[in-house]
Structures are given as structure tokens and as C-alpha cells.
Amino acid sequence: MNMYKDEKVVGRLHSVETMGLLDGPGVRTIFFLQGCPLRCAYCHNPDSQAINAGEEVTPEDILKIAKRYRPYQGEDGGVTFSGGEPLLQGAFLAQTLQLLKKEGFNTCVDTSGYGQPQYYPEILPYVDTLLLDVKAFDEKSFREICGASMQGFLNFMTSLEDNGFAGQIWLRHVMLPGYTDNAEAMEQLVETIKPIQFMVERLEIIPYHTHGTAKYEQLGLEYALSDLAPMEQEQAKEWERYANRLHAQQLSASRNGRS
């Protein structure tokens, strides 16, 4: 499947991390693509939001960089696309993923599920691991935190298999103190992901931090959560353990129901 044989596609690259250890299995070369349709209150890369910024690159440019760092990736590592929101550059991401898979690279896409749906059937079959960010668990909270409707995320999540995705999912949620650091929120999280629960390999709770606030000052932007203190790592770990227990219970009940 390749609909780009005669089409020249150019993407916009924000930055590259060559030895990533958190965004997918093993050691990763991470390409942060430019542009994001969401405006999350806690975004730590506001400079990646504009689609028309960054460096112009081709899929061949990405492949060349990936090959350069392949010796460091080992058997378990590979290439991750993050952002911004990589799905916003659908044609570029699709062609690049297909090129990388042809060369035998393990691939990950870090996404919130908002982009160009017409390209999902050309993207998702070439993704080994999906790093899926769940921002909030109800429409009101999602709009307050992200400035968009939650329906886009739900549509993406529930159509993964229809669009050819057959990999594993690492689920992630950035926990905001006073917002989602409670049992009810974790129960909502596990219920929200029920349609894809059998594909979820990991469920991670990431504590809210303020590492990106300096960028807002540099860009002359107001930081919406300036009064919110960072969250302790151990607190987030406790809620992560609780959410994983709920997820395991839900999986077990579903399997028993199938039997």
C-alpha cells in the first residue's frame, strides 16, 4: 500500500531527540513535528503549536537521520514521532512511516488523536506502538483543558482497528492536582478506554510539571496554570497503581464475560 509513489511530500520539523528513553520501547530517535490543533493548558512546547514554523524536511531526510542513530537503538529501540501533534501532518507522516518500515525500523507515534483522518488508514498500519494521550474524561473538562471537543479523541480511539492499527498501546494521562488526582477520575479514565482495553499494554500517569513555563515568558504568552504547583512523582505513581488495578479488573471481567 503506497499512495505516494509520485507525490513529493514535505513536512515541518520542530526538533530531534537522539537518545530518548521514555517515548516507546528501548532507545528512540524522536522527531518532534511542528503543529498542533489543541491548546492544552499545560502544554510544555507552545513553540511547537504553529504549523507553519520549524524546519522543512522530506521523508528521506528523516530516514537519513534515523539511520545515523540506528546503532544506538539496539534490538528494542526505533523511531518515535511526537510534537506538536504528528497526525496533523498526515501525508508526510504516512509516507515517512512507510519508508521507515520498509527499512525495518520499529515505529511509535505519540498522539492525542487529532489530525487528518483521511490519512489514518495510511498511517496506523505502519505504527508498532501508539503512545495515546488521554487528556480528560468528559466533554466539559476536555474543553477546559484542551480548548476542543472530546469527540475527536473518541472518534480516533474507536476507529483504530478499522483504520488498520494492529500494534500495542501505551496509554498516558497527565494528572493535574485538584482536577484528576482522585479515584473518580481514574475510574472515568478506565471506563473511557474500555473500547480499546485489549490493546493497552501500559497505562501511565504522568505528574503535572512546570518545566515549560520559561518558554511562555520567552514567547510573551500567558501560562494558564501559573498558580498550580507541580505534582509529586510518588503521588502520581500511587494513582497509576490504582488505575492499573481498575484496568486489570475490567479486563478480567470482560474476559470472563466472553467465556
Secondary structure as the mmCIF struct_conf table of DSSP 4:
data_model
#
loop_
_struct_conf.conf_type_id
_struct_conf.id
_struct_conf.beg_label_comp_id
_struct_conf.beg_label_asym_id
_struct_conf.beg_label_seq_id
_struct_conf.end_label_comp_id
_struct_conf.end_label_asym_id
_struct_conf.end_label_seq_id
TURN_TY1_P TURN_TY1_P1 MET A 3 ASP A 6
STRN STRN1 GLY A 11 GLY A 20
BEND BEND1 LEU A 21 VAL A 27
STRN STRN2 ARG A 28 LEU A 33
BEND BEND2 GLN A 34 GLN A 34
BEND BEND3 PRO A 37 PRO A 37
TURN_TY1_P TURN_TY1_P2 ALA A 41 TYR A 42
BEND BEND4 HIS A 44 HIS A 44
HELX_RH_3T_P HELX_RH_3T_P1 PRO A 46 SER A 48
TURN_TY1_P TURN_TY1_P3 ILE A 51 ASN A 52
BEND BEND5 GLY A 54 GLY A 54
STRN STRN3 GLU A 55 VAL A 57
HELX_RH_AL_P HELX_RH_AL_P1 PRO A 59 ARG A 68
TURN_TY1_P TURN_TY1_P4 TYR A 69 TYR A 69
HELX_RH_AL_P HELX_RH_AL_P2 ARG A 70 GLN A 73
TURN_TY1_P TURN_TY1_P5 GLY A 74 ASP A 76
STRN STRN4 GLY A 78 SER A 82
BEND BEND6 GLY A 83 GLY A 84
HELX_RH_3T_P HELX_RH_3T_P2 PRO A 86 LEU A 88
BEND BEND7 GLN A 89 GLN A 89
HELX_RH_AL_P HELX_RH_AL_P3 GLY A 90 LYS A 102
TURN_TY1_P TURN_TY1_P6 GLU A 103 GLY A 104
STRN STRN5 THR A 107 THR A 111
BEND BEND8 GLY A 113 GLY A 113
BEND BEND9 GLY A 115 GLY A 115
HELX_RH_3T_P HELX_RH_3T_P3 PRO A 117 TYR A 119
HELX_RH_AL_P HELX_RH_AL_P4 TYR A 120 ILE A 123
HELX_RH_3T_P HELX_RH_3T_P4 LEU A 124 TYR A 126
BEND BEND10 ASP A 128 ASP A 128
STRN STRN6 THR A 129 ASP A 133
BEND BEND11 PHE A 137 ASP A 138
HELX_RH_AL_P HELX_RH_AL_P5 GLU A 139 CYS A 146
BEND BEND12 GLY A 147 ALA A 148
TURN_TY1_P TURN_TY1_P7 MET A 150 MET A 150
HELX_RH_AL_P HELX_RH_AL_P6 GLN A 151 THR A 158
TURN_TY1_P TURN_TY1_P8 SER A 159 GLY A 164
BEND BEND13 GLY A 167 GLY A 167
STRN STRN7 GLN A 168 MET A 175
HELX_LH_PP_P HELX_LH_PP_P1 LEU A 176 LEU A 176
TURN_TY1_P TURN_TY1_P9 PRO A 177 THR A 180
BEND BEND14 ASN A 182 ASN A 182
HELX_RH_AL_P HELX_RH_AL_P7 ALA A 183 THR A 192
TURN_TY1_P TURN_TY1_P10 ILE A 193 ILE A 193
HELX_RH_3T_P HELX_RH_3T_P5 LYS A 194 MET A 199
STRN STRN8 VAL A 200 PRO A 207
HELX_LH_PP_P HELX_LH_PP_P2 TYR A 208 TYR A 208
TURN_TY1_P TURN_TY1_P11 HIS A 211 GLY A 212
HELX_RH_AL_P HELX_RH_AL_P8 THR A 213 LEU A 219
TURN_TY1_P TURN_TY1_P12 GLY A 220 GLY A 220
TURN_TY1_P TURN_TY1_P13 ALA A 224 ASP A 227
HELX_LH_PP_P HELX_LH_PP_P3 LEU A 228 GLU A 232
HELX_RH_AL_P HELX_RH_AL_P9 GLN A 233 ARG A 258
#
